């Protein structure tokens, strides 16, 4: 298996809207389960309410092409993404791992 | 083993300074290898130079206490962190995983 690609989305959102947002995020993420190339996704919530970025989504895909195919042609997913942008400012991008260290 | 805690640092940095920064980041991260409670760390680099956040560091620790002990009382580590802040704006915070989905 190749290294794949990492999709990271850093959200700017008011701490008091996080609970509502997480519920919708979970429904949206479930739409991707089983998509070709999808490996896993984790949504991280800041422990402190004054952290600048309250939510960070880290997902792993086999390839950029499969990520694109699964997310950009999925009508229900896209409309949910558009709805989510009304309460949180997303900063999505694709990444590669450049350093990895294990303890 | 418990779920542990996730430390995420989102960096704002000019794309043309990323190469230099990554080299120093690697040296700094090596200082934490073997620290009690350290599990692993990955530094992610954006595939595109115009992504807002060029670098995202995701690290896993057994506990907040061990993360704090390893990073905040380590003189060489701290001075390297301070040096790094001259070329990149860090946004560090601790997170918990609130949703996890596997494909």
N, CA and C atoms of all chains as a GROMACS GRO file, in nm:
protein
  618
    1UNK      N    1   0.085  -0.120   0.000
    1UNK     CA    2   0.000   0.000   0.000
    1UNK      C    3   0.088   0.124   0.000
    2UNK      N    4   0.050   0.221  -0.079
    2UNK     CA    5   0.129   0.344  -0.086
    2UNK      C    6   0.106   0.428   0.038
    3UNK      N    7   0.184   0.535   0.048
    3UNK     CA    8   0.169   0.626   0.162
    3UNK      C    9   0.034   0.695   0.161
    4UNK      N   10  -0.025   0.709   0.044
    4UNK     CA   11  -0.152   0.776   0.034
    4UNK      C   12  -0.138   0.927   0.054
    5UNK      N   13  -0.251   0.990   0.082
    5UNK     CA   14  -0.254   1.135   0.097
    5UNK      C   15  -0.337   1.168   0.220
    6UNK      N   16  -0.301   1.278   0.285
    6UNK     CA   17  -0.373   1.321   0.404
    6UNK      C   18  -0.451   1.448   0.374
    7UNK      N   19  -0.580   1.445   0.403
    7UNK     CA   20  -0.664   1.563   0.389
    7UNK      C   21  -0.683   1.622   0.529
    8UNK      N   22  -0.650   1.749   0.545
    8UNK     CA   23  -0.667   1.815   0.674
    8UNK      C   24  -0.756   1.938   0.656
    9UNK      N   25  -0.856   1.951   0.743
    9UNK     CA   26  -0.944   2.067   0.740
    9UNK      C   27  -0.942   2.132   0.879
   10UNK      N   28  -0.891   2.254   0.883
   10UNK     CA   29  -0.881   2.330   1.008
   10UNK      C   30  -1.000   2.426   1.014
   11UNK      N   31  -1.083   2.411   1.117
   11UNK     CA   32  -1.205   2.491   1.125
   11UNK      C   33  -1.192   2.605   1.223
   12UNK      N   34  -1.238   2.721   1.179
   12UNK     CA   35  -1.257   2.834   1.270
   12UNK      C   36  -1.405   2.840   1.302
   13UNK      N   37  -1.439   2.826   1.430
   13UNK     CA   38  -1.579   2.818   1.471
   13UNK      C   39  -1.588   2.863   1.616
   14UNK      N   40  -1.698   2.929   1.649
   14UNK     CA   41  -1.719   2.968   1.788
   14UNK      C   42  -1.734   2.843   1.874
   15UNK      N   43  -1.675   2.846   1.993
   15UNK     CA   44  -1.677   2.727   2.079
   15UNK      C   45  -1.820   2.685   2.113
   16UNK      N   46  -1.912   2.780   2.120
   16UNK     CA   47  -2.049   2.743   2.159
   16UNK      C   48  -2.130   2.684   2.045
   17UNK      N   49  -2.072   2.676   1.927
   17UNK     CA   50  -2.143   2.613   1.814
   17UNK      C   51  -2.083   2.478   1.777
   18UNK      N   52  -1.981   2.437   1.853
   18UNK     CA   53  -1.908   2.316   1.817
   18UNK      C   54  -1.997   2.191   1.830
   19UNK      N   55  -2.074   2.181   1.938
   19UNK     CA   56  -2.155   2.060   1.959
   19UNK      C   57  -2.248   2.032   1.841
   20UNK      N   58  -2.319   2.137   1.799
   20UNK     CA   59  -2.412   2.125   1.685
   20UNK      C   60  -2.335   2.085   1.559
   21UNK      N   61  -2.220   2.150   1.539
   21UNK     CA   62  -2.141   2.124   1.419
   21UNK      C   63  -2.093   1.979   1.413
   22UNK      N   64  -2.049   1.927   1.528
   22UNK     CA   65  -1.994   1.791   1.530
   22UNK      C   66  -2.100   1.688   1.489
   23UNK      N   67  -2.223   1.709   1.531
   23UNK     CA   68  -2.329   1.617   1.493
   23UNK      C   69  -2.348   1.610   1.342
   24UNK      N   70  -2.350   1.726   1.280
   24UNK     CA   71  -2.365   1.728   1.133
   24UNK      C   72  -2.240   1.675   1.063
   25UNK      N   73  -2.125   1.705   1.122
   25UNK     CA   74  -2.000   1.657   1.062
   25UNK      C   75  -1.999   1.504   1.058
   26UNK      N   76  -2.047   1.443   1.169
   26UNK     CA   77  -2.048   1.297   1.176
   26UNK      C   78  -2.137   1.237   1.066
   27UNK      N   79  -2.254   1.295   1.046
   27UNK     CA   80  -2.343   1.246   0.940
   27UNK      C   81  -2.276   1.259   0.803
   28UNK      N   82  -2.208   1.371   0.783
   28UNK     CA   83  -2.141   1.396   0.655
   28UNK      C   84  -2.028   1.294   0.634
   29UNK      N   85  -1.951   1.271   0.738
   29UNK     CA   86  -1.838   1.178   0.726
   29UNK      C   87  -1.886   1.036   0.698
   30UNK      N   88  -2.001   1.000   0.753
   30UNK     CA   89  -2.054   0.865   0.730
   30UNK      C   90  -2.083   0.841   0.582
   31UNK      N   91  -2.111   0.950   0.510
   31UNK     CA   92  -2.139   0.936   0.366
   31UNK      C   93  -2.018   0.885   0.290
   32UNK      N   94  -1.899   0.905   0.348
   32UNK     CA   95  -1.776   0.866   0.277
   32UNK      C   96  -1.730   0.725   0.310
   33UNK      N   97  -1.788   0.668   0.416
   33UNK     CA   98  -1.750   0.532   0.454
   33UNK      C   99  -1.780   0.438   0.336
   34UNK      N  100  -1.682   0.359   0.300
   34UNK     CA  101  -1.702   0.267   0.188
   34UNK      C  102  -1.664   0.325   0.053
   35UNK      N  103  -1.636   0.455   0.046
   35UNK     CA  104  -1.593   0.512  -0.082
   35UNK      C  105  -1.457   0.452  -0.120
   36UNK      N  106  -1.435   0.427  -0.250
   36UNK     CA  107  -1.306   0.372  -0.292
   36UNK      C  108  -1.191   0.463  -0.250
   37UNK      N  109  -1.090   0.404  -0.184
   37UNK     CA  110  -0.973   0.482  -0.145
   37UNK      C  111  -0.981   0.545  -0.007
   38UNK      N  112  -1.101   0.544   0.054
   38UNK     CA  113  -1.114   0.602   0.188
   38UNK      C  114  -1.052   0.509   0.292
   39UNK      N  115  -0.964   0.563   0.375
   39UNK     CA  116  -0.902   0.482   0.481
   39UNK      C  117  -0.964   0.512   0.617
   40UNK      N  118  -0.954   0.634   0.664
   40UNK     CA  119  -1.007   0.669   0.795
   40UNK      C  120  -1.010   0.820   0.810
   41UNK      N  121  -1.089   0.863   0.909
   41UNK     CA  122  -1.097   1.006   0.939
   41UNK      C  123  -1.118   1.022   1.089
   42UNK      N  124  -1.057   1.127   1.143
   42UNK     CA  125  -1.075   1.162   1.283
   42UNK      C  126  -1.106   1.310   1.293
   43UNK      N  127  -1.208   1.342   1.372
   43UNK     CA  128  -1.235   1.482   1.402
   43UNK      C  129  -1.183   1.510   1.543
   44UNK      N  130  -1.096   1.611   1.553
   44UNK     CA  131  -1.034   1.648   1.680
   44UNK      C  132  -1.096   1.776   1.733
   45UNK      N  133  -1.127   1.775   1.862
   45UNK     CA  134  -1.184   1.892   1.927
   45UNK      C  135  -1.085   1.945   2.031
   46UNK      N  136  -1.066   2.076   2.032
   46UNK     CA  137  -0.972   2.136   2.127
   46UNK      C  138  -1.018   2.114   2.270
   47UNK      N  139  -0.922   2.088   2.359
   47UNK     CA  140  -0.956   2.068   2.499
   47UNK      C  141  -0.999   2.200   2.565
   48UNK      N  142  -0.945   2.312   2.515
   48UNK     CA  143  -0.976   2.441   2.574
   48UNK      C  144  -1.063   2.524   2.479
   49UNK      N  145  -1.165   2.593   2.532
   49UNK     CA  146  -1.256   2.668   2.445
   49UNK      C  147  -1.195   2.794   2.384
   50UNK      N  148  -1.076   2.835   2.432
   50UNK     CA  149  -1.015   2.955   2.374
   50UNK      C  150  -0.906   2.924   2.273
   51UNK      N  151  -0.888   2.797   2.238
   51UNK     CA  152  -0.793   2.766   2.131
   51UNK      C  153  -0.845   2.824   1.999
   52UNK      N  154  -0.754   2.872   1.917
   52UNK     CA  155  -0.795   2.940   1.794
   52UNK      C  156  -0.873   2.848   1.701
   53UNK      N  157  -0.826   2.726   1.687
   53UNK     CA  158  -0.892   2.630   1.598
   53UNK      C  159  -0.958   2.522   1.683
   54UNK      N  160  -1.088   2.530   1.695
   54UNK     CA  161  -1.162   2.441   1.782
   54UNK      C  162  -1.171   2.299   1.727
   55UNK      N  163  -1.171   2.287   1.594
   55UNK     CA  164  -1.187   2.155   1.532
   55UNK      C  165  -1.084   2.136   1.422
   56UNK      N  166  -1.026   2.016   1.416
   56UNK     CA  167  -0.933   1.980   1.310
   56UNK      C  168  -0.967   1.839   1.264
   57UNK      N  169  -0.994   1.827   1.135
   57UNK     CA  170  -1.030   1.701   1.072
   57UNK      C  171  -0.908   1.646   0.998
   58UNK      N  172  -0.869   1.522   1.028
   58UNK     CA  173  -0.754   1.460   0.961
   58UNK      C  174  -0.801   1.329   0.899
   59UNK      N  175  -0.796   1.320   0.766
   59UNK     CA  176  -0.844   1.202   0.694
   59UNK      C  177  -0.734   1.145   0.606
   60UNK      N  178  -0.735   1.013   0.591
   60UNK     CA  179  -0.637   0.946   0.505
   60UNK      C  180  -0.707   0.878   0.388
   61UNK      N  181  -0.652   0.900   0.270
   61UNK     CA  182  -0.705   0.841   0.147
   61UNK      C  183  -0.590   0.773   0.072
   62UNK      N  184  -0.627   0.676  -0.010
   62UNK     CA  185  -0.524   0.607  -0.088
   62UNK      C  186  -0.459   0.698  -0.191
   63UNK      N  187  -0.538   0.792  -0.246
   63UNK     CA  188  -0.484   0.880  -0.350
   63UNK      C  189  -0.567   1.007  -0.359
   64UNK      N  190  -0.504   1.110  -0.414
   64UNK     CA  191  -0.574   1.236  -0.436
   64UNK      C  192  -0.693   1.216  -0.531
   65UNK      N  193  -0.674   1.131  -0.631
   65UNK     CA  194  -0.780   1.109  -0.730
   65UNK      C  195  -0.904   1.048  -0.665
   66UNK      N  196  -0.882   0.951  -0.574
   66UNK     CA  197  -0.997   0.888  -0.510
   66UNK      C  198  -1.066   0.983  -0.413
   67UNK      N  199  -0.986   1.064  -0.342
   67UNK     CA  200  -1.045   1.165  -0.255
   67UNK      C  201  -1.132   1.261  -0.336
   68UNK      N  202  -1.080   1.305  -0.448
   68UNK     CA  203  -1.152   1.400  -0.532
   68UNK      C  204  -1.281   1.337  -0.585
   69UNK      N  205  -1.269   1.214  -0.633
   69UNK     CA  206  -1.387   1.147  -0.691
   69UNK      C  207  -1.496   1.130  -0.585
   70UNK      N  208  -1.456   1.095  -0.463
   70UNK     CA  209  -1.557   1.065  -0.360
   70UNK      C  210  -1.624   1.191  -0.307
   71UNK      N  211  -1.551   1.301  -0.299
   71UNK     CA  212  -1.604   1.419  -0.230
   71UNK      C  213  -1.661   1.523  -0.325
   72UNK      N  214  -1.612   1.530  -0.446
   72UNK     CA  215  -1.650   1.644  -0.531
   72UNK      C  216  -1.761   1.611  -0.629
   73UNK      N  217  -1.807   1.486  -0.632
   73UNK     CA  218  -1.918   1.453  -0.722
   73UNK      C  219  -2.034   1.394  -0.643
   74UNK      N  220  -2.032   1.414  -0.512
   74UNK     CA  221  -2.133   1.354  -0.423
   74UNK      C  222  -2.229   1.466  -0.383
   75UNK      N  223  -2.348   1.466  -0.440
   75UNK     CA  224  -2.442   1.577  -0.422
   75UNK      C  225  -2.480   1.601  -0.277
   76UNK      N  226  -2.516   1.495  -0.204
   76UNK     CA  227  -2.559   1.512  -0.065
   76UNK      C  228  -2.442   1.561   0.022
   77UNK      N  229  -2.325   1.507  -0.006
   77UNK     CA  230  -2.206   1.549   0.068
   77UNK      C  231  -2.177   1.697   0.042
   78UNK      N  232  -2.182   1.736  -0.083
   78UNK     CA  233  -2.151   1.875  -0.119
   78UNK      C  234  -2.251   1.973  -0.057
   79UNK      N  235  -2.378   1.936  -0.054
   79UNK     CA  236  -2.475   2.030   0.004
   79UNK      C  237  -2.456   2.039   0.155
   80UNK      N  238  -2.414   1.930   0.218
   80UNK     CA  239  -2.387   1.933   0.361
   80UNK      C  240  -2.263   2.018   0.392
   81UNK      N  241  -2.162   2.010   0.304
   81UNK     CA  242  -2.042   2.093   0.319
   81UNK      C  243  -2.078   2.241   0.309
   82UNK      N  244  -2.164   2.273   0.213
   82UNK     CA  245  -2.205   2.413   0.194
   82UNK      C  246  -2.282   2.463   0.316
   83UNK      N  247  -2.368   2.379   0.370
   83UNK     CA  248  -2.445   2.415   0.490
   83UNK      C  249  -2.351   2.439   0.608
   84UNK      N  250  -2.251   2.352   0.623
   84UNK     CA  251  -2.157   2.362   0.735
   84UNK      C  252  -2.078   2.493   0.731
   85UNK      N  253  -2.051   2.543   0.610
   85UNK     CA  254  -1.971   2.665   0.595
   85UNK      C  255  -2.045   2.788   0.647
   86UNK      N  256  -2.174   2.772   0.681
   86UNK     CA  257  -2.249   2.884   0.737
   86UNK      C  258  -2.216   2.906   0.885
   87UNK      N  259  -2.166   2.802   0.952
   87UNK     CA  260  -2.135   2.818   1.095
   87UNK      C  261  -1.985   2.804   1.126
   88UNK      N  262  -1.908   2.753   1.031
   88UNK     CA  263  -1.765   2.736   1.054
   88UNK      C  264  -1.689   2.772   0.927
   89UNK      N  265  -1.575   2.838   0.945
   89UNK     CA  266  -1.490   2.868   0.830
   89UNK      C  267  -1.392   2.753   0.811
   90UNK      N  268  -1.404   2.678   0.700
   90UNK     CA  269  -1.315   2.566   0.677
   90UNK      C  270  -1.185   2.610   0.609
   91UNK      N  271  -1.078   2.540   0.637
   91UNK     CA  272  -0.950   2.561   0.568
   91UNK      C  273  -0.900   2.425   0.523
   92UNK      N  274  -0.956   2.374   0.412
   92UNK     CA  275  -0.922   2.239   0.367
   92UNK      C  276  -0.800   2.238   0.276
   93UNK      N  277  -0.717   2.135   0.287
   93UNK     CA  278  -0.603   2.119   0.196
   93UNK      C  279  -0.554   1.975   0.202
   94UNK      N  280  -0.485   1.936   0.096
   94UNK     CA  281  -0.422   1.804   0.092
   94UNK      C  282  -0.276   1.816   0.135
   95UNK      N  283  -0.229   1.712   0.204
   95UNK     CA  284  -0.094   1.712   0.259
   95UNK      C  285  -0.023   1.580   0.233
   96UNK      N  286   0.108   1.586   0.240
   96UNK     CA  287   0.189   1.464   0.244
   96UNK      C  288   0.269   1.467   0.375
   97UNK      N  289   0.301   1.348   0.425
   97UNK     CA  290   0.382   1.339   0.547
   97UNK      C  291   0.528   1.358   0.509
   98UNK      N  292   0.594   1.460   0.568
   98UNK     CA  293   0.734   1.486   0.536
   98UNK      C  294   0.829   1.441   0.646
   99UNK      N  295   0.778   1.428   0.769
   99UNK     CA  296   0.858   1.370   0.877
   99UNK      C  297   0.766   1.283   0.961
  100UNK      N  298   0.814   1.164   0.999
  100UNK     CA  299   0.736   1.077   1.088
  100UNK      C  300   0.831   1.015   1.188
  101UNK      N  301   0.798   1.031   1.317
  101UNK     CA  302   0.883   0.979   1.424
  101UNK      C  303   0.796   0.902   1.522
  102UNK      N  304   0.839   0.781   1.557
  102UNK     CA  305   0.767   0.703   1.657
  102UNK      C  306   0.850   0.693   1.785
  103UNK      N  307   0.779   0.685   1.898
  103UNK     CA  308   0.848   0.683   2.027
  103UNK      C  309   0.908   0.549   2.060
  104UNK      N  310  -0.442   0.046   2.688
  104UNK     CA  311  -0.388   0.182   2.671
  104UNK      C  312  -0.503   0.280   2.651
  105UNK      N  313  -0.494   0.394   2.714
  105UNK     CA  314  -0.601   0.494   2.702
  105UNK      C  315  -0.597   0.558   2.564
  106UNK      N  316  -0.700   0.640   2.537
  106UNK     CA  317  -0.704   0.711   2.410
  106UNK      C  318  -0.591   0.812   2.397
  107UNK      N  319  -0.540   0.857   2.509
  107UNK     CA  320  -0.434   0.956   2.504
  107UNK      C  321  -0.486   1.091   2.461
  108UNK      N  322  -0.391   1.175   2.418
  108UNK     CA  323  -0.424   1.312   2.380
  108UNK      C  324  -0.350   1.344   2.250
  109UNK      N  325  -0.411   1.430   2.168
  109UNK     CA  326  -0.350   1.468   2.041
  109UNK      C  327  -0.308   1.614   2.048
  110UNK      N  328  -0.182   1.637   2.017
  110UNK     CA  329  -0.130   1.774   2.008
  110UNK      C  330  -0.122   1.810   1.860
  111UNK      N  331  -0.186   1.921   1.824
  111UNK     CA  332  -0.183   1.966   1.684
  111UNK      C  333  -0.129   2.108   1.680
  112UNK      N  334  -0.035   2.131   1.590
  112UNK     CA  335   0.022   2.264   1.571
  112UNK      C  336   0.007   2.302   1.424
  113UNK      N  337  -0.073   2.405   1.398
  113UNK     CA  338  -0.099   2.453   1.262
  113UNK      C  339  -0.008   2.573   1.238
  114UNK      N  340   0.078   2.562   1.136
  114UNK     CA  341   0.177   2.668   1.113
  114UNK      C  342   0.138   2.758   0.996
  115UNK      N  343   0.152   2.887   1.019
  115UNK     CA  344   0.144   2.985   0.911
  115UNK      C  345   0.287   3.023   0.874
  116UNK      N  346   0.324   2.995   0.749
  116UNK     CA  347   0.462   3.016   0.706
  116UNK      C  348   0.464   3.035   0.556
  117UNK      N  349   0.554   3.120   0.511
  117UNK     CA  350   0.568   3.138   0.367
  117UNK      C  351   0.616   3.008   0.303
  118UNK      N  352   0.560   2.976   0.189
  118UNK     CA  353   0.593   2.849   0.124
  118UNK      C  354   0.744   2.839   0.096
  119UNK      N  355   0.809   2.952   0.069
  119UNK     CA  356   0.952   2.944   0.033
  119UNK      C  357   1.043   2.928   0.155
  120UNK      N  358   0.985   2.928   0.275
  120UNK     CA  359   1.068   2.905   0.393
  120UNK      C  360   1.042   2.767   0.455
  121UNK      N  361   0.956   2.689   0.389
  121UNK     CA  362   0.916   2.560   0.446
  121UNK      C  363   1.033   2.462   0.453
  122UNK      N  364   1.112   2.453   0.347
  122UNK     CA  365   1.222   2.355   0.345
  122UNK      C  366   1.316   2.372   0.464
  123UNK      N  367   1.358   2.496   0.486
  123UNK     CA  368   1.448   2.527   0.598
  123UNK      C  369   1.381   2.491   0.731
  124UNK      N  370   1.252   2.527   0.742
  124UNK     CA  371   1.181   2.504   0.866
  124UNK      C  372   1.170   2.355   0.898
  125UNK      N  373   1.144   2.275   0.795
  125UNK     CA  374   1.124   2.131   0.816
  125UNK      C  375   1.251   2.067   0.872
  126UNK      N  376   1.367   2.110   0.825
  126UNK     CA  377   1.492   2.055   0.875
  126UNK      C  378   1.509   2.078   1.024
  127UNK      N  379   1.479   2.200   1.067
  127UNK     CA  380   1.491   2.231   1.210
  127UNK      C  381   1.382   2.162   1.291
  128UNK      N  382   1.264   2.151   1.230
  128UNK     CA  383   1.153   2.083   1.300
  128UNK      C  384   1.192   1.938   1.329
  129UNK      N  385   1.255   1.874   1.231
  129UNK     CA  386   1.295   1.734   1.248
  129UNK      C  387   1.392   1.718   1.365
  130UNK      N  388   1.490   1.806   1.372
  130UNK     CA  389   1.587   1.800   1.483
  130UNK      C  390   1.516   1.817   1.618
  131UNK      N  391   1.420   1.910   1.618
  131UNK     CA  392   1.347   1.939   1.742
  131UNK      C  393   1.263   1.819   1.784
  132UNK      N  394   1.195   1.759   1.687
  132UNK     CA  395   1.109   1.645   1.718
  132UNK      C  396   1.190   1.526   1.768
  133UNK      N  397   1.312   1.512   1.716
  133UNK     CA  398   1.397   1.400   1.760
  133UNK      C  399   1.429   1.409   1.910
  134UNK      N  400   1.427   1.532   1.962
  134UNK     CA  401   1.455   1.551   2.105
  134UNK      C  402   1.349   1.485   2.193
  135UNK      N  403   1.228   1.464   2.135
  135UNK     CA  404   1.118   1.408   2.214
  135UNK      C  405   1.111   1.255   2.206
  136UNK      N  406   1.184   1.198   2.111
  136UNK     CA  407   1.183   1.052   2.098
  136UNK      C  408   1.233   0.990   2.229
  137UNK      N  409   1.156   0.898   2.282
  137UNK     CA  410   1.196   0.833   2.406
  137UNK      C  411   1.142   0.902   2.531
  138UNK      N  412   1.082   1.020   2.514
  138UNK     CA  413   1.023   1.086   2.632
  138UNK      C  414   0.906   1.002   2.682
  139UNK      N  415   0.888   0.995   2.815
  139UNK     CA  416   0.776   0.916   2.869
  139UNK      C  417   0.643   0.967   2.814
  140UNK      N  418   0.562   0.874   2.762
  140UNK     CA  419   0.431   0.911   2.712
  140UNK      C  420   0.425   0.950   2.566
  141UNK      N  421   0.541   0.969   2.503
  141UNK     CA  422   0.543   1.005   2.360
  141UNK      C  423   0.510   0.883   2.275
  142UNK      N  424   0.411   0.896   2.186
  142UNK     CA  425   0.375   0.785   2.097
  142UNK      C  426   0.431   0.806   1.956
  143UNK      N  427   0.390   0.914   1.891
  143UNK     CA  428   0.438   0.939   1.754
  143UNK      C  429   0.402   1.081   1.713
  144UNK      N  430   0.469   1.126   1.607
  144UNK     CA  431   0.441   1.258   1.552
  144UNK      C  432   0.461   1.254   1.402
  145UNK      N  433   0.376   1.328   1.332
  145UNK     CA  434   0.388   1.342   1.187
  145UNK      C  435   0.381   1.490   1.152
  146UNK      N  436   0.473   1.532   1.066
  146UNK     CA  437   0.465   1.667   1.012
  146UNK      C  438   0.411   1.657   0.870
  147UNK      N  439   0.301   1.729   0.845
  147UNK     CA  440   0.234   1.727   0.715
  147UNK      C  441   0.263   1.855   0.640
  148UNK      N  442   0.296   1.840   0.511
  148UNK     CA  443   0.323   1.955   0.426
  148UNK      C  444   0.218   1.963   0.316
  149UNK      N  445   0.164   2.083   0.295
  149UNK     CA  446   0.061   2.101   0.193
  149UNK      C  447   0.115   2.066   0.055
  150UNK      N  448   0.031   2.003  -0.027
  150UNK     CA  449   0.072   1.969  -0.163
  150UNK      C  450   0.082   2.094  -0.250
  151UNK      N  451   0.000   2.196  -0.220
  151UNK     CA  452  -0.001   2.318  -0.301
  151UNK      C  453   0.060   2.434  -0.222
  152UNK      N  454   0.142   2.517  -0.288
  152UNK     CA  455   0.210   2.626  -0.217
  152UNK      C  456   0.117   2.740  -0.176
  153UNK      N  457  -0.005   2.742  -0.228
  153UNK     CA  458  -0.096   2.851  -0.190
  153UNK      C  459  -0.196   2.811  -0.082
  154UNK      N  460  -0.183   2.691  -0.026
  154UNK     CA  461  -0.269   2.654   0.086
  154UNK      C  462  -0.236   2.745   0.205
  155UNK      N  463  -0.338   2.782   0.280
  155UNK     CA  464  -0.319   2.879   0.389
  155UNK      C  465  -0.221   2.827   0.493
  156UNK      N  466  -0.238   2.700   0.529
  156UNK     CA  467  -0.152   2.640   0.631
  156UNK      C  468  -0.059   2.540   0.565
  157UNK      N  469   0.065   2.579   0.548
  157UNK     CA  470   0.161   2.497   0.475
  157UNK      C  471   0.205   2.375   0.555
  158UNK      N  472   0.204   2.384   0.687
  158UNK     CA  473   0.252   2.273   0.770
  158UNK      C  474   0.155   2.248   0.885
  159UNK      N  475   0.129   2.121   0.910
  159UNK     CA  476   0.046   2.082   1.025
  159UNK      C  477   0.114   1.963   1.094
  160UNK      N  478   0.140   1.982   1.222
  160UNK     CA  479   0.206   1.880   1.304
  160UNK      C  480   0.099   1.811   1.389
  161UNK      N  481   0.093   1.677   1.381
  161UNK     CA  482  -0.004   1.600   1.461
  161UNK      C  483   0.074   1.499   1.544
  162UNK      N  484   0.066   1.512   1.677
  162UNK     CA  485   0.142   1.423   1.766
  162UNK      C  486   0.048   1.355   1.865
  163UNK      N  487   0.082   1.233   1.902
  163UNK     CA  488   0.002   1.159   2.000
  163UNK      C  489   0.085   1.132   2.125
  164UNK      N  490   0.023   1.160   2.240
  164UNK     CA  491   0.086   1.138   2.369
  164UNK      C  492  -0.008   1.057   2.457
  165UNK      N  493   0.049   0.987   2.554
  165UNK     CA  494  -0.034   0.909   2.646
  165UNK      C  495  -0.122   0.998   2.733
  166UNK      N  496  -0.071   1.115   2.769
  166UNK     CA  497  -0.147   1.203   2.858
  166UNK      C  498  -0.100   1.346   2.842
  167UNK      N  499  -0.187   1.439   2.881
  167UNK     CA  500  -0.152   1.580   2.879
  167UNK      C  501  -0.034   1.607   2.973
  168UNK      N  502  -0.033   1.538   3.087
  168UNK     CA  503   0.072   1.561   3.186
  168UNK      C  504   0.209   1.523   3.129
  169UNK      N  505   0.216   1.410   3.057
  169UNK     CA  506   0.345   1.367   3.002
  169UNK      C  507   0.389   1.459   2.888
  170UNK      N  508   0.292   1.503   2.806
  170UNK     CA  509   0.324   1.601   2.700
  170UNK      C  510   0.384   1.727   2.763
  171UNK      N  511   0.318   1.775   2.868
  171UNK     CA  512   0.363   1.898   2.932
  171UNK      C  513   0.503   1.880   2.992
  172UNK      N  514   0.521   1.768   3.060
  172UNK     CA  515   0.650   1.744   3.126
  172UNK      C  516   0.764   1.737   3.024
  173UNK      N  517   0.738   1.673   2.909
  173UNK     CA  518   0.843   1.652   2.810
  173UNK      C  519   0.878   1.780   2.735
  174UNK      N  520   0.780   1.865   2.710
  174UNK     CA  521   0.803   1.979   2.622
  174UNK      C  522   0.830   2.109   2.697
  175UNK      N  523   0.778   2.122   2.816
  175UNK     CA  524   0.784   2.255   2.879
  175UNK      C  525   0.898   2.269   2.978
  176UNK      N  526   0.972   2.162   3.002
  176UNK     CA  527   1.085   2.174   3.094
  176UNK      C  528   1.215   2.134   3.024
  177UNK      N  529   1.212   2.130   2.890
  177UNK     CA  530   1.326   2.084   2.811
  177UNK      C  531   1.392   2.208   2.750
  178UNK      N  532   1.504   2.247   2.806
  178UNK     CA  533   1.568   2.373   2.765
  178UNK      C  534   1.602   2.381   2.618
  179UNK      N  535   1.666   2.275   2.564
  179UNK     CA  536   1.706   2.278   2.423
  179UNK      C  537   1.584   2.280   2.332
  180UNK      N  538   1.481   2.205   2.370
  180UNK     CA  539   1.357   2.202   2.293
  180UNK      C  540   1.292   2.340   2.294
  181UNK      N  541   1.284   2.400   2.410
  181UNK     CA  542   1.219   2.531   2.422
  181UNK      C  543   1.292   2.638   2.342
  182UNK      N  544   1.424   2.635   2.343
  182UNK     CA  545   1.496   2.739   2.268
  182UNK      C  546   1.479   2.718   2.118
  183UNK      N  547   1.467   2.590   2.076
  183UNK     CA  548   1.444   2.563   1.935
  183UNK      C  549   1.303   2.608   1.894
  184UNK      N  550   1.205   2.590   1.982
  184UNK     CA  551   1.068   2.636   1.955
  184UNK      C  552   1.067   2.788   1.939
  185UNK      N  553   1.138   2.856   2.027
  185UNK     CA  554   1.142   3.002   2.021
  185UNK      C  555   1.206   3.049   1.891
  186UNK      N  556   1.311   2.981   1.851
  186UNK     CA  557   1.380   3.015   1.726
  186UNK      C  558   1.286   2.994   1.606
  187UNK      N  559   1.211   2.884   1.609
  187UNK     CA  560   1.120   2.852   1.498
  187UNK      C  561   1.011   2.957   1.482
  188UNK      N  562   0.970   3.017   1.593
  188UNK     CA  563   0.861   3.115   1.588
  188UNK      C  564   0.903   3.243   1.514
  189UNK      N  565   1.032   3.254   1.482
  189UNK     CA  566   1.077   3.371   1.406
  189UNK      C  567   1.042   3.358   1.258
  190UNK      N  568   1.023   3.237   1.209
  190UNK     CA  569   0.992   3.220   1.066
  190UNK      C  570   0.852   3.163   1.042
  191UNK      N  571   0.787   3.111   1.146
  191UNK     CA  572   0.653   3.055   1.128
  191UNK      C  573   0.569   3.092   1.249
  192UNK      N  574   0.442   3.123   1.224
  192UNK     CA  575   0.350   3.149   1.335
  192UNK      C  576   0.283   3.019   1.374
  193UNK      N  577   0.311   2.971   1.496
  193UNK     CA  578   0.253   2.844   1.539
  193UNK      C  579   0.116   2.865   1.602
  194UNK      N  580   0.030   2.767   1.589
  194UNK     CA  581  -0.100   2.766   1.656
  194UNK      C  582  -0.115   2.631   1.725
  195UNK      N  583  -0.052   2.616   1.841
  195UNK     CA  584  -0.052   2.486   1.908
  195UNK      C  585  -0.171   2.470   2.002
  196UNK      N  586  -0.225   2.350   2.010
  196UNK     CA  587  -0.332   2.321   2.105
  196UNK      C  588  -0.344   2.171   2.125
  197UNK      N  589  -0.403   2.133   2.236
  197UNK     CA  590  -0.431   1.992   2.265
  197UNK      C  591  -0.574   1.960   2.225
  198UNK      N  592  -0.592   1.837   2.175
  198UNK     CA  593  -0.722   1.795   2.123
  198UNK      C  594  -0.756   1.655   2.173
  199UNK      N  595  -0.887   1.626   2.169
  199UNK     CA  596  -0.934   1.488   2.188
  199UNK      C  597  -1.008   1.449   2.060
  200UNK      N  598  -1.009   1.320   2.031
  200UNK     CA  599  -1.081   1.269   1.913
  200UNK      C  600  -1.230   1.257   1.952
  201UNK      N  601  -1.317   1.329   1.878
  201UNK     CA  602  -1.459   1.324   1.908
  201UNK      C  603  -1.538   1.238   1.809
  202UNK      N  604  -1.483   1.217   1.690
  202UNK     CA  605  -1.543   1.124   1.594
  202UNK      C  606  -1.430   1.049   1.525
  203UNK      N  607  -1.446   0.918   1.508
  203UNK     CA  608  -1.346   0.839   1.434
  203UNK      C  609  -1.421   0.740   1.346
  204UNK      N  610  -1.391   0.741   1.218
  204UNK     CA  611  -1.458   0.652   1.122
  204UNK      C  612  -1.351   0.584   1.037
  205UNK      N  613  -1.361   0.451   1.024
  205UNK     CA  614  -1.270   0.378   0.938
  205UNK      C  615  -1.345   0.326   0.815
  206UNK      N  616  -1.273   0.319   0.704
  206UNK     CA  617  -1.336   0.278   0.578
  206UNK      C  618  -1.358   0.128   0.572
   0.00000   0.00000   0.00000
